[in-house]
Amino acid sequence: MASVIMVEDDPMIGEIYQKKFSSAGFDITVATSGKEFLSSVRTKKYDLVLLDMVLPEMNGLDILTELRKSGKYDSQLKVFIFSNLTSKEDYDNAIKNGADGYISKTQFNPSELVKEVTRIINEFGEQKKNEERRNGNGGEASKNGKKILFIEDEKAFVEIFCRKLKDEGYDVEYAENGAWGLKEALAKNFDLIVTDMMMPAMTGPEIIAKLRSEEKTKDIPVIVISA
């Protein structure tokens, strides 16, 4: 469950967003002031902050400065300004002071905001996985040594699917026709086989029938992708 904190001083507006995010499965907290927000982020980890610019006691830039420069808070905390202020100067000041992004309140209704926040959190998640992979930590799938054989004769699909699977941490090998794929499956050890149905040399149904008839490969899960 993704955890989001929104800093919004209008209780009615805050309640509307709280209901929308909760119904979408988020763990949502609404803080009505900068001090309340800062107290909350000291004790709880959040995936994303939605920070208004105009607030009592501390405005959005004051809060950003405290978050980014005091050394008391998680430097990796993702903060998006969520405000009615939409000038280029407001945007530039927010980014310069450490905001990760800027969302205009007039840009999305509550339901659309939930979808946008979901997209943002997923994007940050992908970036984190890719960073871990570059640093030699391929994620849980790689730790578990999961190996996939991808059998597909269309090179564009091979590139797209194999890249995505590798980004998720899997060890992926591919074969460009059915006969080659079957040979690889029988010669090596795979945790999963993904195959197209229509291919040269050997079709998907023929591959599956042969896999199921061999002791070594009869229990390997097979996923079929096809038009």
matplotlib code that plots the C-alpha trace (Angstrom):
import matplotlib.pyplot as plt

x = [0.0, 1.5, 1.7, 1.0, 0.8, -1.0, -0.4, -3.7, -5.1, -8.7, -10.4, -13.2, -10.8, -8.6, -11.5, -12.4, -8.9, -8.6, -11.7, -10.6, -7.1, -8.4, -11.0, -8.2, -6.2, -3.7, -2.5, -3.3, -2.5, -3.7, -1.8, -3.3, -0.1, 3.6, 4.4, 2.0, 3.5, 7.1, 6.1, 4.5, 7.4, 9.8, 8.0, 6.6, 7.9, 5.9, 6.2, 5.1, 4.4, 1.7, 2.6, 0.5, 2.3, 0.0, -0.3, -0.6, 2.6, 4.9, 4.4, 5.4, 8.9, 9.6, 8.7, 10.8, 13.8, 13.4, 13.1, 16.0, 18.5, 18.1, 19.4, 16.6, 14.6, 14.9, 16.8, 15.1, 11.6, 9.7, 7.9, 5.5, 4.1, 0.3, -0.9, -3.2, -0.1, 0.9, 3.4, 6.8, 8.4, 6.5, 7.5, 11.2, 11.3, 9.8, 12.3, 15.2, 14.3, 14.2, 10.7, 10.7, 7.8, 4.9, 1.2, -1.4, -4.6, -6.6, -5.0, -6.6, -9.9, -9.6, -10.1, -7.6, -5.1, -5.2, -4.3, -1.5, -0.1, -0.2, 1.7, 4.3, 4.9, 5.2, 7.7, 9.8, 9.6, 10.9, 13.8, 14.7, 14.7, 16.9, 19.3, 19.6, 20.2, 23.0, 24.5, 24.6, 21.4, 18.9, 16.0, 14.3, 13.8, 17.6, 18.4, 16.1, 17.9, 14.8, 15.5, 13.1, 13.3, 11.5, 10.7, 9.7, 10.6, 9.7, 12.8, 10.9, 8.9, 12.1, 13.8, 10.8, 9.8, 13.3, 14.4, 11.4, 12.0, 15.7, 14.8, 12.7, 15.7, 15.1, 17.8, 16.4, 17.5, 15.7, 15.3, 14.1, 12.3, 10.5, 13.1, 15.8, 13.6, 12.9, 16.6, 17.4, 14.7, 16.0, 19.6, 19.3, 17.3, 14.5, 11.9, 9.5, 9.0, 7.2, 6.4, 4.6, 2.1, 3.0, 6.8, 9.1, 10.6, 8.2, 4.8, 3.9, 1.5, 4.2, 6.7, 4.3, 3.5, 7.2, 7.9, 5.1, 6.4, 9.9, 10.7, 13.0, 10.5, 7.1, 6.5, 8.0, 5.3, 4.6, 2.9, 1.7, 1.6, -0.2, -2.2]
y = [0.0, 3.3, 6.0, 9.6, 12.7, 15.8, 19.2, 21.1, 23.7, 23.6, 20.8, 20.4, 20.0, 17.7, 15.5, 15.1, 14.1, 11.8, 9.9, 9.6, 8.3, 5.9, 4.4, 3.8, 1.8, 4.5, 5.0, 8.8, 11.4, 15.0, 17.6, 21.0, 22.9, 22.8, 22.0, 19.1, 17.8, 18.0, 16.2, 13.4, 12.9, 12.6, 9.5, 7.8, 7.0, 8.3, 7.4, 10.9, 14.3, 16.6, 20.1, 23.2, 26.5, 28.8, 27.6, 29.1, 29.5, 28.1, 28.4, 25.7, 27.1, 27.4, 23.7, 22.7, 24.6, 22.8, 19.4, 19.7, 21.8, 21.1, 17.5, 16.3, 14.5, 11.8, 13.3, 10.8, 11.9, 12.7, 16.1, 17.4, 20.9, 20.8, 24.4, 26.9, 29.1, 28.3, 31.0, 30.1, 31.9, 29.7, 26.6, 27.6, 28.6, 25.2, 23.2, 25.3, 24.7, 20.9, 19.9, 16.8, 18.1, 20.5, 19.8, 22.5, 22.0, 23.2, 20.5, 17.4, 16.7, 14.4, 11.2, 12.2, 13.3, 9.8, 8.3, 10.9, 10.1, 6.4, 7.0, 9.1, 6.6, 3.8, 5.8, 6.4, 2.7, 1.9, 4.3, 2.8, -0.7, 0.4, 2.1, -1.1, -3.1, -0.7, -1.0, -4.8, -5.5, -6.9, -7.1, -10.0, -11.9, -11.8, -12.9, -15.9, -16.8, -16.9, -17.7, -17.2, -18.4, -16.1, -17.7, -15.2, -14.5, -10.8, -8.9, -5.8, -7.9, -9.7, -6.4, -4.9, -7.9, -9.0, -5.5, -5.1, -8.6, -7.8, -4.4, -6.4, -8.4, -11.7, -13.6, -13.8, -15.8, -15.8, -18.0, -16.7, -19.8, -22.8, -25.4, -23.3, -22.5, -26.2, -27.0, -24.3, -25.5, -29.1, -28.1, -25.6, -25.0, -22.4, -21.4, -20.1, -20.3, -17.6, -18.5, -17.1, -19.4, -18.8, -19.2, -20.7, -24.2, -25.2, -23.7, -22.9, -25.9, -28.2, -26.7, -27.1, -30.7, -31.6, -29.8, -31.7, -35.1, -34.6, -35.4, -32.5, -29.9, -31.3, -29.2, -25.9, -23.2, -22.0, -18.7, -18.2, -14.7, -14.4, -12.1]
z = [0.0, -1.1, 1.6, 0.8, 2.9, 1.7, 3.3, 2.9, 5.4, 4.1, 6.1, 3.5, 0.6, 2.7, 3.5, -0.1, -1.1, 1.9, 0.9, -2.8, -1.9, 0.8, -1.6, -4.1, -1.5, -0.4, 3.1, 3.2, 5.8, 5.6, 7.6, 8.0, 8.7, 8.1, 11.7, 11.8, 8.5, 9.7, 12.9, 10.9, 8.5, 11.4, 12.6, 9.5, 6.0, 3.0, -0.6, -1.7, -0.3, -1.9, -0.5, -0.8, -1.2, 0.7, 4.3, 7.8, 10.0, 7.3, 3.6, 1.1, 0.4, 4.2, 4.6, 1.6, 3.0, 6.3, 4.7, 2.3, 4.3, 8.0, 7.9, 10.1, 7.5, 4.9, 1.9, -0.4, 0.5, -2.8, -2.6, -5.2, -4.9, -5.3, -5.5, -7.2, -7.8, -11.4, -12.5, -13.9, -11.0, -8.5, -10.3, -10.6, -6.9, -5.9, -8.0, -6.9, -3.2, -3.6, -5.0, -7.2, -9.3, -9.5, -9.9, -10.5, -8.5, -11.6, -13.7, -12.1, -10.3, -7.2, -9.2, -11.8, -9.1, -7.6, -11.0, -11.5, -8.1, -8.8, -12.0, -10.2, -7.5, -10.0, -12.0, -8.9, -8.2, -11.6, -11.2, -7.9, -9.4, -12.3, -9.9, -7.8, -11.0, -12.0, -8.6, -8.8, -6.9, -9.4, -7.0, -5.5, -8.7, -9.4, -5.9, -6.4, -9.6, -11.7, -15.4, -18.3, -21.9, -24.3, -27.7, -30.3, -34.0, -34.0, -33.0, -31.9, -29.4, -28.3, -27.5, -25.7, -23.5, -22.8, -21.7, -19.4, -17.8, -17.3, -15.8, -13.3, -12.4, -14.3, -16.1, -19.7, -22.7, -26.1, -29.2, -32.5, -33.8, -32.2, -32.9, -31.4, -28.4, -27.8, -28.0, -25.4, -23.1, -23.2, -22.8, -19.9, -16.8, -16.9, -14.3, -17.0, -20.7, -22.7, -26.3, -29.3, -31.1, -34.8, -35.5, -38.1, -37.7, -34.9, -33.7, -30.2, -29.8, -31.1, -28.6, -25.7, -26.7, -26.8, -23.5, -21.8, -23.1, -21.7, -18.1, -17.7, -19.0, -18.3, -15.1, -16.3, -16.5, -20.0, -20.9, -24.4, -26.1, -29.4, -31.6]

ax = plt.figure().add_subplot(projection="3d")
ax.plot(x, y, z, "-o")
ax.set_aspect("equal")
plt.show()
